[in-house]
Amino acid sequence: MVQVLGIGGLFFRAKDPDRLAQWYQTHLGINPAPTQENMQPWTADGVVTVFSPFAHDTDYFPEHQSFMINFRVENLDAALAELGAEGVDNEGVVAMDGVGRFASIYDPEGNKIELWEPA
């Protein structure tokens, strides 16, 4: 069975993502998702969790979803192979230099889930 290591990120729709991200940083100490190399992500207990408001009309995840969860996995290829053997399709692997590798799957209700193997 695929073993999730933790939540890598929580992405959610917002009317004003920049203002909302600033509010969370100011009032709760949650750093916004890095958009430049010199920005530090939110780290709790030594583990990075990306907490990111998206534009309300984002197409990064389906319109029927108000949020999307990103789960950290240790071995993305093994996870995708196992899930594929169980009939769970994925949208392919995308790599981001210095960040890691990602793949999207869908649960039985059509909710997009992102799997992340950190660099």
Z-matrix of the N, CA and C atoms (Angstrom, degrees):
N
C 1 1.445
C 2 1.528 1 109.00
N 3 1.322 2 116.10 1 137.72
C 4 1.455 3 121.43 2 176.97
C 5 1.523 4 108.39 3 -61.97
N 6 1.326 5 116.08 4 132.68
C 7 1.461 6 120.50 5 179.53
C 8 1.517 7 110.04 6 -110.24
N 9 1.314 8 115.99 7 114.52
C 10 1.460 9 121.71 8 176.42
C 11 1.525 10 107.79 9 -77.58
N 12 1.346 11 116.66 10 134.97
C 13 1.459 12 121.75 11 -179.15
C 14 1.525 13 112.30 12 -86.87
N 15 1.312 14 116.69 13 -22.07
C 16 1.461 15 121.01 14 -179.14
C 17 1.510 16 110.13 15 161.64
N 18 1.305 17 114.95 16 -178.37
C 19 1.461 18 120.35 17 177.94
C 20 1.518 19 108.49 18 -85.77
N 21 1.312 20 115.91 19 122.64
C 22 1.454 21 121.35 20 178.78
C 23 1.513 22 111.88 21 -87.59
N 24 1.325 23 116.09 22 -25.04
C 25 1.449 24 118.42 23 179.96
C 26 1.511 25 112.33 24 -172.83
N 27 1.306 26 113.95 25 158.38
C 28 1.452 27 122.08 26 173.80
C 29 1.517 28 106.79 27 -129.11
N 30 1.320 29 115.90 28 120.40
C 31 1.452 30 122.34 29 -178.00
C 32 1.528 31 107.66 30 -116.02
N 33 1.323 32 117.30 31 132.24
C 34 1.457 33 119.61 32 -176.54
C 35 1.519 34 110.59 33 -145.21
N 36 1.317 35 114.97 34 155.01
C 37 1.463 36 121.72 35 -178.29
C 38 1.523 37 110.36 36 -76.95
N 39 1.332 38 115.94 37 142.70
C 40 1.465 39 121.48 38 179.30
C 41 1.522 40 109.63 39 -146.00
N 42 1.308 41 116.21 40 150.09
C 43 1.466 42 120.85 41 178.02
C 44 1.526 43 110.62 42 -70.29
N 45 1.330 44 117.06 43 -37.23
C 46 1.464 45 122.33 44 -179.99
C 47 1.532 46 107.57 45 -136.21
N 48 1.346 47 117.88 46 82.52
C 49 1.464 48 121.57 47 -173.21
C 50 1.531 49 114.23 48 -57.31
N 51 1.325 50 118.05 49 -40.98
C 52 1.468 51 119.90 50 -178.48
C 53 1.525 52 111.19 51 -65.33
N 54 1.322 53 116.70 52 -45.88
C 55 1.466 54 120.92 53 179.89
C 56 1.524 55 110.58 54 -63.93
N 57 1.315 56 116.93 55 -41.07
C 58 1.458 57 120.78 56 -179.47
C 59 1.533 58 110.93 57 -67.23
N 60 1.328 59 116.76 58 -42.45
C 61 1.473 60 120.03 59 177.07
C 62 1.518 61 110.73 60 -60.16
N 63 1.333 62 116.88 61 -40.84
C 64 1.461 63 121.09 62 177.77
C 65 1.530 64 111.17 63 -63.61
N 66 1.319 65 117.24 64 -39.82
C 67 1.461 66 121.41 65 178.29
C 68 1.525 67 110.18 66 -60.25
N 69 1.338 68 116.56 67 -47.88
C 70 1.466 69 120.07 68 -179.99
C 71 1.531 70 111.05 69 -62.25
N 72 1.322 71 117.64 70 -37.07
C 73 1.459 72 120.39 71 178.33
C 74 1.530 73 110.69 72 -68.41
N 75 1.307 74 116.94 73 -46.82
C 76 1.464 75 121.75 74 -177.50
C 77 1.527 76 112.33 75 -65.03
N 78 1.322 77 117.19 76 -44.34
C 79 1.450 78 120.67 77 -171.32
C 80 1.527 79 114.92 78 -96.89
N 81 1.321 80 117.67 79 -23.52
C 82 1.463 81 119.64 80 -176.78
C 83 1.530 82 113.50 81 -125.84
N 84 1.330 83 117.39 82 -1.31
C 85 1.459 84 120.65 83 177.27
C 86 1.513 85 114.91 84 72.34
N 87 1.329 86 117.22 85 22.49
C 88 1.465 87 121.51 86 179.76
C 89 1.523 88 108.11 87 -95.36
N 90 1.333 89 116.94 88 111.06
C 91 1.464 90 120.71 89 179.46
C 92 1.522 91 110.19 90 -64.30
N 93 1.331 92 116.50 91 142.10
C 94 1.469 93 119.05 92 175.90
C 95 1.524 94 110.90 93 -67.26
N 96 1.306 95 115.90 94 161.96
C 97 1.460 96 120.80 95 177.89
C 98 1.523 97 108.98 96 -59.03
N 99 1.332 98 118.00 97 131.05
C 100 1.471 99 120.02 98 -179.48
C 101 1.521 100 111.78 99 -61.54
N 102 1.324 101 114.92 100 137.45
C 103 1.454 102 120.95 101 174.45
C 104 1.523 103 110.38 102 -120.87
N 105 1.343 104 116.09 103 -3.38
C 106 1.454 105 122.59 104 177.44
C 107 1.529 106 108.34 105 -141.19
N 108 1.336 107 116.04 106 156.93
C 109 1.454 108 120.73 107 -176.55
C 110 1.521 109 113.85 108 -60.01
N 111 1.326 110 118.34 109 -30.27
C 112 1.461 111 120.74 110 -176.58
C 113 1.531 112 113.12 111 -84.14
N 114 1.322 113 118.31 112 -1.70
C 115 1.464 114 121.93 113 178.82
C 116 1.527 115 110.24 114 -88.12
N 117 1.313 116 116.54 115 138.72
C 118 1.454 117 121.49 116 178.71
C 119 1.526 118 110.29 117 -98.49
N 120 1.329 119 117.60 118 133.59
C 121 1.466 120 119.70 119 176.92
C 122 1.529 121 110.10 120 -74.39
N 123 1.306 122 115.88 121 167.77
C 124 1.464 123 121.71 122 175.34
C 125 1.523 124 107.99 123 -68.36
N 126 1.310 125 116.39 124 129.32
C 127 1.457 126 121.85 125 179.43
C 128 1.524 127 108.35 126 -126.79
N 129 1.315 128 116.69 127 126.27
C 130 1.457 129 122.58 128 176.99
C 131 1.526 130 107.73 129 -125.38
N 132 1.299 131 116.69 130 127.31
C 133 1.466 132 122.03 131 -178.19
C 134 1.521 133 111.69 132 53.84
N 135 1.334 134 116.40 133 36.04
C 136 1.455 135 121.53 134 176.75
C 137 1.511 136 115.59 135 78.75
N 138 1.322 137 117.78 136 6.96
C 139 1.461 138 121.67 137 -177.58
C 140 1.531 139 109.16 138 -119.28
N 141 1.328 140 115.74 139 132.34
C 142 1.463 141 121.28 140 178.69
C 143 1.527 142 109.92 141 -75.80
N 144 1.318 143 115.61 142 132.78
C 145 1.459 144 122.76 143 170.34
C 146 1.528 145 106.63 144 -132.03
N 147 1.313 146 116.39 145 122.06
C 148 1.453 147 120.62 146 178.80
C 149 1.521 148 107.63 147 -86.68
N 150 1.313 149 115.86 148 122.39
C 151 1.460 150 123.52 149 -179.85
C 152 1.515 151 105.22 150 -117.62
N 153 1.331 152 117.16 151 108.89
C 154 1.454 153 118.12 152 -167.64
C 155 1.519 154 113.87 153 -140.27
N 156 1.342 155 115.86 154 115.15
C 157 1.458 156 118.83 155 169.14
C 158 1.536 157 109.63 156 -70.99
N 159 1.306 158 116.54 157 137.54
C 160 1.464 159 123.28 158 176.06
C 161 1.520 160 107.96 159 -112.35
N 162 1.301 161 116.43 160 159.78
C 163 1.463 162 120.78 161 174.71
C 164 1.530 163 109.25 162 -57.00
N 165 1.312 164 116.45 163 144.93
C 166 1.470 165 120.56 164 -177.42
C 167 1.526 166 112.24 165 -60.06
N 168 1.332 167 117.60 166 -22.74
C 169 1.470 168 120.97 167 -178.96
C 170 1.532 169 112.61 168 -105.81
N 171 1.339 170 117.28 169 21.61
C 172 1.460 171 120.72 170 179.94
C 173 1.525 172 111.26 171 -57.46
N 174 1.313 173 115.88 172 148.79
C 175 1.463 174 119.60 173 172.12
C 176 1.531 175 110.05 174 -110.62
N 177 1.338 176 116.70 175 14.76
C 178 1.471 177 120.81 176 178.64
C 179 1.519 178 110.92 177 -68.67
N 180 1.324 179 116.75 178 -28.93
C 181 1.460 180 121.22 179 171.84
C 182 1.526 181 107.76 180 -139.10
N 183 1.347 182 117.66 181 159.46
C 184 1.464 183 121.27 182 -171.40
C 185 1.527 184 113.83 183 -56.90
N 186 1.303 185 114.55 184 148.73
C 187 1.460 186 122.39 185 -177.02
C 188 1.528 187 112.56 186 -58.05
N 189 1.347 188 117.12 187 -33.28
C 190 1.469 189 119.64 188 -178.19
C 191 1.533 190 112.76 189 -72.84
N 192 1.321 191 117.71 190 -10.94
C 193 1.461 192 121.57 191 179.59
C 194 1.521 193 110.30 192 -95.14
N 195 1.322 194 116.58 193 132.55
C 196 1.461 195 119.45 194 174.83
C 197 1.525 196 110.09 195 -88.95
N 198 1.338 197 117.63 196 -15.82
C 199 1.459 198 121.68 197 178.12
C 200 1.521 199 109.92 198 -151.23
N 201 1.323 200 116.24 199 165.07
C 202 1.457 201 122.46 200 174.96
C 203 1.522 202 107.98 201 -138.99
N 204 1.318 203 116.56 202 139.35
C 205 1.458 204 121.70 203 178.29
C 206 1.523 205 109.39 204 -102.68
N 207 1.317 206 115.25 205 140.71
C 208 1.451 207 123.65 206 174.34
C 209 1.524 208 106.07 207 -111.29
N 210 1.332 209 117.08 208 125.28
C 211 1.457 210 122.11 209 179.15
C 212 1.526 211 110.51 210 -108.05
N 213 1.330 212 117.11 211 136.27
C 214 1.464 213 122.11 212 174.39
C 215 1.528 214 108.97 213 -80.43
N 216 1.343 215 115.19 214 135.30
C 217 1.463 216 121.71 215 174.09
C 218 1.517 217 108.24 216 -129.84
N 219 1.324 218 116.03 217 156.07
C 220 1.459 219 120.35 218 -177.47
C 221 1.530 220 112.62 219 -80.88
N 222 1.319 221 117.11 220 -39.94
C 223 1.459 222 121.74 221 -175.71
C 224 1.530 223 108.09 222 -134.32
N 225 1.321 224 116.25 223 95.40
C 226 1.458 225 121.07 224 -175.42
C 227 1.525 226 112.23 225 -61.15
N 228 1.330 227 117.55 226 -42.13
C 229 1.469 228 119.93 227 -179.01
C 230 1.521 229 111.54 228 -61.22
N 231 1.329 230 116.87 229 -44.94
C 232 1.469 231 121.11 230 179.37
C 233 1.529 232 110.32 231 -65.06
N 234 1.338 233 116.44 232 -41.14
C 235 1.465 234 120.06 233 179.24
C 236 1.526 235 110.69 234 -61.80
N 237 1.330 236 116.82 235 -45.10
C 238 1.464 237 120.31 236 -179.39
C 239 1.522 238 111.93 237 -67.11
N 240 1.328 239 116.79 238 -36.49
C 241 1.465 240 120.04 239 177.90
C 242 1.529 241 110.16 240 -64.21
N 243 1.322 242 116.11 241 -45.38
C 244 1.460 243 120.12 242 179.82
C 245 1.527 244 111.34 243 -65.10
N 246 1.315 245 116.46 244 -45.35
C 247 1.456 246 119.92 245 178.72
C 248 1.528 247 111.08 246 -63.52
N 249 1.326 248 116.84 247 -40.48
C 250 1.464 249 120.70 248 177.78
C 251 1.523 250 111.93 249 -60.83
N 252 1.338 251 116.96 250 -39.37
C 253 1.467 252 121.23 251 177.82
C 254 1.523 253 111.34 252 -65.03
N 255 1.341 254 115.88 253 -22.59
C 256 1.458 255 121.56 254 179.13
C 257 1.533 256 111.73 255 -95.74
N 258 1.350 257 116.35 256 7.86
C 259 1.462 258 120.72 257 176.80
C 260 1.512 259 115.21 258 87.84
N 261 1.329 260 117.87 259 11.37
C 262 1.466 261 121.15 260 179.43
C 263 1.523 262 108.24 261 -96.21
N 264 1.323 263 116.70 262 113.34
C 265 1.457 264 121.73 263 179.84
C 266 1.519 265 110.69 264 -80.79
N 267 1.324 266 115.37 265 160.43
C 268 1.468 267 120.26 266 175.10
C 269 1.523 268 108.67 267 -131.86
N 270 1.322 269 115.29 268 165.66
C 271 1.462 270 121.27 269 -177.91
C 272 1.525 271 112.84 270 -94.09
N 273 1.328 272 117.75 271 12.91
C 274 1.455 273 120.54 272 -178.93
C 275 1.514 274 111.24 273 95.56
N 276 1.322 275 115.47 274 164.18
C 277 1.451 276 122.24 275 -176.62
C 278 1.521 277 110.07 276 -98.17
N 279 1.321 278 115.26 277 135.16
C 280 1.464 279 122.69 278 176.44
C 281 1.519 280 106.93 279 -120.99
N 282 1.335 281 116.44 280 132.08
C 283 1.466 282 121.17 281 179.00
C 284 1.522 283 110.48 282 -107.47
N 285 1.324 284 115.23 283 142.33
C 286 1.466 285 121.38 284 174.32
C 287 1.529 286 106.70 285 -125.54
N 288 1.331 287 116.27 286 119.30
C 289 1.459 288 121.25 287 -179.09
C 290 1.522 289 111.64 288 -51.68
N 291 1.324 290 115.46 289 129.60
C 292 1.454 291 121.34 290 177.00
C 293 1.513 292 114.83 291 77.00
N 294 1.333 293 117.77 292 -8.31
C 295 1.465 294 121.11 293 -178.13
C 296 1.521 295 111.06 294 -109.83
N 297 1.331 296 116.40 295 -46.48
C 298 1.454 297 120.47 296 179.52
C 299 1.512 298 112.38 297 138.01
N 300 1.329 299 114.60 298 -160.96
C 301 1.456 300 122.21 299 -177.41
C 302 1.522 301 109.43 300 -119.44
N 303 1.334 302 115.13 301 144.75
C 304 1.457 303 121.77 302 -174.68
C 305 1.526 304 110.47 303 -130.81
N 306 1.314 305 116.56 304 151.31
C 307 1.462 306 122.80 305 170.16
C 308 1.516 307 107.76 306 -149.18
N 309 1.322 308 115.81 307 146.10
C 310 1.456 309 120.82 308 179.15
C 311 1.514 310 110.42 309 -108.44
N 312 1.337 311 114.62 310 138.53
C 313 1.464 312 122.74 311 174.14
C 314 1.528 313 106.53 312 -128.29
N 315 1.323 314 116.27 313 173.15
C 316 1.466 315 121.29 314 178.87
C 317 1.515 316 109.29 315 -129.21
N 318 1.338 317 115.95 316 138.89
C 319 1.456 318 119.57 317 175.66
C 320 1.528 319 109.08 318 -79.46
N 321 1.342 320 119.00 319 174.00
C 322 1.469 321 120.90 320 -176.63
C 323 1.531 322 114.94 321 -61.00
N 324 1.349 323 117.83 322 -17.32
C 325 1.464 324 120.01 323 178.26
C 326 1.521 325 112.35 324 -97.07
N 327 1.337 326 116.74 325 9.15
C 328 1.459 327 121.17 326 176.37
C 329 1.511 328 114.96 327 84.49
N 330 1.327 329 117.37 328 14.05
C 331 1.457 330 121.24 329 177.98
C 332 1.518 331 110.21 330 -83.04
N 333 1.320 332 115.77 331 126.70
C 334 1.456 333 121.21 332 178.72
C 335 1.532 334 109.18 333 -73.41
N 336 1.324 335 115.49 334 135.47
C 337 1.462 336 123.69 335 177.31
C 338 1.514 337 106.22 336 -127.79
N 339 1.316 338 117.07 337 136.22
C 340 1.458 339 120.57 338 178.36
C 341 1.519 340 109.08 339 -105.80
N 342 1.329 341 116.03 340 132.85
C 343 1.464 342 122.11 341 174.02
C 344 1.523 343 107.61 342 -104.30
N 345 1.322 344 116.73 343 138.41
C 346 1.456 345 122.50 344 -175.71
C 347 1.515 346 111.33 345 -132.33
N 348 1.308 347 115.64 346 124.68
C 349 1.469 348 122.33 347 170.65
C 350 1.525 349 106.26 348 -103.90
N 351 1.347 350 117.83 349 103.34
C 352 1.456 351 120.39 350 -178.00
C 353 1.530 352 111.85 351 -58.61
N 354 1.332 353 115.54 352 151.40
C 355 1.468 354 120.94 353 178.72
C 356 1.519 355 110.16 354 -64.44
